[in-house]
Amino acid sequence: MLLIVGFIIVIAATLGGFMIAGGQPLVLMHVSEFIVIGGIALGVLVISSPIETIKGMIHKTIGAMKGGGAKKSDYIELMKVMYETFALARKSGLIALEDHVLEPANSSMFKKYPSFVDNKERVGFLCSALRPLIDGRIKPEQLEGLMHSELDAKEEEADAPVHILQLIGDSLPGIGIVAAVLGIINTMASISDGPAAVGEHVAAALTGTFLGILASYGFINPLTIRIKSNNAADAKYFGSMLKGLCSFANGMAPVMAVEVARRCLDPSVQPEADELEKMLKALNTGAK
C-alpha cells in the first residue's frame, strides 16, 4: 500500500504545484503523447523480454503494490516450521517427513503456518531440499551446495524483471523526447495556422518530454527499487531456510539449527532469541 500512497503523493505534488502556478491540468491531457510514450515503452518491453519475464514483471509489480517481501511475522512462522520439521525428524527419523514433503498442501504440520504453506516457492524450496535427504541420495554435507545452486537460480529469475524495468525507466526520458520531436514536427506544419495553433502544438510537444521524465523518475524507477527490496527480503528468507536446514542436516539440535537461521536475518525482522525460544518451547514437539 505504501507504494500506491507514494504514487498518489507524486501525482498530487506535480499537479498541485502546476495548479498553484496557474496551470490547468486539462492542458496536459494530450492523448497523442500518451499513445506515443506508452506505445513505445510497451514495444521496448516486448522486444527486450521473453514472455516469462513479462509475466514475472507483472507478478512482481502486483506484489510490490500489495507490499510484498517477507515480513517479521513470515520469518517467525518460518522458524516454527523449521523447528517442527527438525523436531519430527529428530524424534521419528527423516522418513517421518515423507508424507509432509510429498503432499505439503495436505500437511497438518505446514497448514498451521499460512504465510509458508500458501507460498509455493517457500514450500518448494524446503521440500526440494528435504527429498534427497529422506531418500538418502545425498550426504548431509552435500546439501548446502545443492541448495545454493537453487537459490542462485531463484535470485537470477527474480532479477530479470528488475533489469527490464530499469531499461524502461532509463528509456522513458528519451521516449519523451521522441514524442516531443514529433510534436515539434507537427508545430512546424501548423505555423500558417497562427500563434494560437502553434502554441497548442508546442504545449503538446513539451507535454511529451514532461510525461517521459515524470514516468521514469516518479514511477518506474521507484517501483524498480521497491521490487529490488522485495527480492532482497525474499532472498534473505530463503537464505535463512538454507542455513537452518544445512545446520540440522549436519547434526545440530533443532533449536540450535533454528538459532543459526535466526542469526542470518536483519535486525529489523529478527525475533529476539529469548522470544523465539519461548515460542518454540510452546510448540510442544517433544524435541530439544
C-alpha positions as CSV (number, residue, x, y, z in Angstrom):
1,M,0.0,0.0,0.0
2,L,2.9,2.4,0.7
3,L,3.8,2.2,-3.0
4,I,0.4,3.4,-4.0
5,V,0.5,6.2,-1.4
6,G,3.8,7.3,-2.8
7,F,2.4,7.3,-6.4
8,I,-0.5,9.5,-5.2
9,I,1.9,11.9,-3.5
10,V,3.9,12.2,-6.7
11,I,0.8,13.0,-8.7
12,A,-0.6,15.4,-6.1
13,A,2.7,17.3,-5.8
14,T,3.1,17.5,-9.6
15,L,-0.5,18.7,-10.3
16,G,-0.7,20.8,-7.1
17,G,2.4,22.8,-7.9
18,F,1.3,23.2,-11.5
19,M,-2.1,24.5,-10.5
20,I,-0.6,26.8,-7.9
21,A,1.5,28.4,-10.6
22,G,-1.7,29.0,-12.6
23,G,-1.7,25.9,-14.8
24,Q,-4.8,23.9,-15.8
25,P,-4.4,20.1,-15.6
26,L,-6.5,19.5,-18.6
27,V,-3.9,21.1,-20.9
28,L,-1.6,18.1,-20.0
29,M,-4.2,15.7,-21.5
30,H,-2.8,15.2,-25.0
31,V,-3.8,11.7,-26.0
32,S,-1.3,11.6,-28.8
33,E,1.6,12.0,-26.4
34,F,0.3,9.2,-24.1
35,I,-0.1,6.9,-27.1
36,V,3.4,7.6,-28.4
37,I,5.1,7.3,-25.0
38,G,3.0,4.3,-23.8
39,G,3.2,2.5,-27.1
40,I,7.0,2.8,-27.5
41,A,7.5,1.8,-23.9
42,L,5.3,-1.3,-24.4
43,G,7.2,-2.1,-27.6
44,V,10.6,-1.8,-25.8
45,L,9.2,-4.2,-23.2
46,V,8.0,-6.8,-25.8
47,I,11.3,-6.5,-27.8
48,S,13.6,-7.0,-24.8
49,S,11.7,-9.6,-22.8
50,P,10.7,-13.2,-23.2
51,I,7.1,-13.9,-22.2
52,E,8.1,-15.5,-18.9
53,T,10.0,-12.3,-17.9
54,I,6.9,-10.2,-18.7
55,K,4.8,-12.5,-16.6
56,G,7.4,-12.2,-13.8
57,M,7.4,-8.4,-14.0
58,I,3.6,-8.3,-13.7
59,H,3.7,-10.7,-10.8
60,K,6.4,-8.6,-9.1
61,T,4.6,-5.4,-9.7
62,I,1.4,-6.7,-8.2
63,G,3.4,-8.0,-5.2
64,A,5.0,-4.6,-4.8
65,M,1.6,-2.9,-4.9
66,K,0.4,-5.2,-2.1
67,G,3.6,-4.6,0.0
68,G,5.5,-7.8,-1.0
69,G,8.6,-9.1,0.6
70,A,8.9,-11.3,3.7
71,K,7.7,-9.6,6.9
72,K,8.8,-10.3,10.5
73,S,5.7,-12.5,11.0
74,D,6.7,-14.6,8.0
75,Y,10.2,-15.2,9.5
76,I,8.7,-16.2,12.8
77,E,6.4,-18.7,11.1
78,L,9.4,-20.0,9.1
79,M,11.3,-20.5,12.4
80,K,8.4,-22.5,13.7
81,V,8.0,-24.6,10.5
82,M,11.7,-25.5,10.6
83,Y,11.7,-26.3,14.3
84,E,8.6,-28.6,14.0
85,T,10.2,-30.2,10.9
86,F,13.5,-30.8,12.5
87,A,11.9,-32.0,15.8
88,L,9.8,-34.6,14.0
89,A,12.9,-35.8,12.1
90,R,15.0,-36.0,15.3
91,K,12.2,-37.8,17.1
92,S,11.0,-40.3,14.4
93,G,13.6,-40.2,11.7
94,L,13.7,-38.4,8.3
95,I,11.2,-41.0,6.9
96,A,8.6,-39.4,9.2
97,L,8.8,-36.3,7.0
98,E,7.9,-38.1,3.8
99,D,4.2,-37.6,3.8
100,H,4.6,-33.9,4.6
101,V,7.2,-33.4,1.8
102,L,5.3,-35.3,-0.8
103,E,2.0,-33.6,-0.2
104,P,2.8,-30.3,1.6
105,A,-0.6,-28.8,0.8
106,N,-2.2,-31.6,2.9
107,S,0.4,-31.5,5.7
108,S,-1.2,-30.9,9.1
109,M,2.2,-29.5,10.3
110,F,2.6,-27.0,7.4
111,K,-1.1,-25.9,7.4
112,K,-0.6,-24.2,10.8
113,Y,1.6,-21.6,9.1
114,P,-0.3,-19.8,6.3
115,S,2.5,-17.5,5.2
116,F,4.6,-20.6,4.5
117,V,2.2,-23.1,3.1
118,D,0.3,-20.6,0.8
119,N,3.6,-19.7,-0.9
120,K,4.6,-22.3,-3.4
121,E,8.1,-21.1,-3.7
122,R,8.8,-21.3,0.0
123,V,7.2,-24.8,0.3
124,G,9.0,-26.0,-2.8
125,F,12.4,-24.8,-1.5
126,L,12.0,-26.6,1.8
127,C,10.6,-29.8,0.2
128,S,13.2,-30.0,-2.6
129,A,15.9,-29.8,0.0
130,L,14.4,-32.5,2.2
131,R,13.5,-35.0,-0.5
132,P,17.1,-36.1,-1.4
133,L,17.9,-36.3,2.4
134,I,14.9,-38.5,3.0
135,D,15.7,-40.7,0.0
136,G,19.4,-41.0,1.0
137,R,20.5,-39.7,-2.4
138,I,22.9,-37.1,-0.9
139,K,25.1,-36.8,2.2
140,P,24.2,-34.1,4.7
141,E,27.4,-32.2,3.9
142,Q,26.4,-32.0,0.2
143,L,23.1,-30.3,0.9
144,E,24.4,-26.8,1.1
145,G,25.9,-26.8,-2.4
146,L,22.6,-28.2,-3.8
147,M,20.6,-25.5,-2.1
148,H,22.9,-22.7,-3.1
149,S,22.5,-23.7,-6.7
150,E,18.8,-23.5,-6.4
151,L,19.0,-20.2,-4.5
152,D,21.2,-18.7,-7.2
153,A,18.8,-19.7,-9.9
154,K,15.9,-18.1,-7.9
155,E,17.8,-14.9,-7.5
156,E,18.6,-14.7,-11.2
157,E,15.0,-15.3,-12.1
158,A,13.8,-12.7,-9.6
159,D,16.3,-10.1,-11.0
160,A,15.2,-10.5,-14.7
161,P,12.1,-8.3,-14.3
162,V,14.1,-5.7,-12.4
163,H,16.5,-5.4,-15.4
164,I,13.6,-4.9,-17.8
165,L,12.0,-2.2,-15.6
166,Q,15.4,-0.5,-15.3
167,L,15.6,-0.5,-19.1
168,I,12.1,1.0,-19.5
169,G,12.8,3.6,-16.7
170,D,16.1,4.7,-18.3
171,S,14.4,4.8,-21.8
172,L,11.4,6.9,-20.8
173,P,13.1,10.3,-20.8
174,G,14.4,9.5,-24.3
175,I,11.0,8.3,-25.4
176,G,9.6,11.6,-24.1
177,I,12.0,13.4,-26.3
178,V,10.8,11.4,-29.3
179,A,7.3,12.4,-28.6
180,A,8.4,16.0,-28.2
181,V,10.2,15.9,-31.6
182,L,7.1,14.5,-33.3
183,G,5.1,17.4,-31.7
184,I,7.6,19.9,-33.0
185,I,7.3,18.5,-36.5
186,N,3.5,19.0,-36.2
187,T,4.2,22.5,-34.9
188,M,6.3,23.4,-37.9
189,A,3.5,22.1,-40.2
190,S,0.9,24.4,-38.5
191,I,2.8,27.7,-38.4
192,S,0.5,29.1,-41.0
193,D,-2.5,28.5,-38.7
194,G,-1.5,31.3,-36.4
195,P,0.1,31.8,-32.9
196,A,-2.7,30.0,-31.0
197,A,-2.4,26.8,-33.0
198,V,1.4,26.9,-32.8
199,G,1.2,27.4,-29.0
200,E,-1.1,24.5,-28.7
201,H,1.2,22.2,-30.6
202,V,4.3,23.4,-28.7
203,A,2.5,22.7,-25.4
204,A,1.6,19.2,-26.6
205,A,5.3,18.6,-27.6
206,L,6.6,19.8,-24.2
207,T,4.0,17.5,-22.5
208,G,5.7,14.5,-24.2
209,T,9.0,15.4,-22.6
210,F,7.3,16.1,-19.2
211,L,5.5,12.7,-19.2
212,G,8.5,10.7,-20.1
213,I,10.6,12.2,-17.3
214,L,7.8,12.0,-14.8
215,A,7.0,8.4,-15.6
216,S,10.7,7.5,-15.3
217,Y,11.7,9.2,-12.1
218,G,8.3,9.4,-10.4
219,F,7.0,5.9,-11.1
220,I,9.1,3.3,-12.9
221,N,12.5,3.8,-11.2
222,P,10.9,3.9,-7.6
223,L,8.9,0.8,-8.5
224,T,12.2,-0.9,-9.6
225,I,13.8,-0.1,-6.3
226,R,10.8,-1.5,-4.3
227,I,10.9,-4.7,-6.3
228,K,14.7,-5.0,-5.6
229,S,14.0,-4.5,-1.9
230,N,11.3,-7.2,-2.0
231,N,13.7,-9.6,-3.9
232,A,16.4,-9.0,-1.2
233,A,13.9,-9.8,1.5
234,D,12.8,-13.0,-0.3
235,A,16.5,-14.0,-0.8
236,K,17.1,-13.4,2.9
237,Y,14.1,-15.7,3.7
238,F,15.4,-18.5,1.5
239,G,19.0,-17.9,2.8
240,S,17.8,-18.3,6.4
241,M,16.0,-21.5,5.5
242,L,19.1,-22.8,3.8
243,K,21.3,-22.1,6.9
244,G,18.8,-23.8,9.2
245,L,18.4,-26.9,7.0
246,C,22.1,-27.4,6.5
247,S,22.8,-26.9,10.2
248,F,20.3,-29.5,11.2
249,A,21.4,-31.9,8.4
250,N,24.9,-31.7,9.8
251,G,23.9,-32.7,13.3
252,M,22.8,-29.6,15.2
253,A,19.9,-29.9,17.6
254,P,16.6,-28.5,16.2
255,V,16.6,-25.4,18.5
256,M,20.2,-24.6,17.6
257,A,19.7,-25.1,13.9
258,V,16.8,-22.6,14.1
259,E,19.0,-20.2,16.1
260,V,21.5,-20.3,13.2
261,A,18.7,-19.4,10.8
262,R,17.6,-16.6,13.1
263,R,21.0,-15.0,13.2
264,C,21.1,-14.7,9.4
265,L,18.2,-12.2,9.5
266,D,18.4,-8.4,9.5
267,P,17.8,-6.8,12.9
268,S,14.6,-5.2,11.7
269,V,12.9,-8.6,11.2
270,Q,14.9,-10.7,13.6
271,P,12.9,-12.0,16.6
272,E,14.8,-11.8,19.9
273,A,16.5,-15.0,20.9
274,D,14.5,-15.3,24.2
275,E,11.3,-14.5,22.4
276,L,11.9,-17.2,19.8
277,E,12.9,-19.8,22.4
278,K,9.7,-19.3,24.3
279,M,7.6,-19.6,21.1
280,L,9.4,-22.8,20.1
281,K,9.0,-24.4,23.5
282,A,5.3,-23.6,23.4
283,L,5.0,-25.8,20.3
284,N,5.4,-28.9,22.5
285,T,7.1,-31.1,19.9
286,G,8.9,-33.1,22.5
287,A,12.3,-32.3,20.9
288,K,15.2,-30.3,22.3
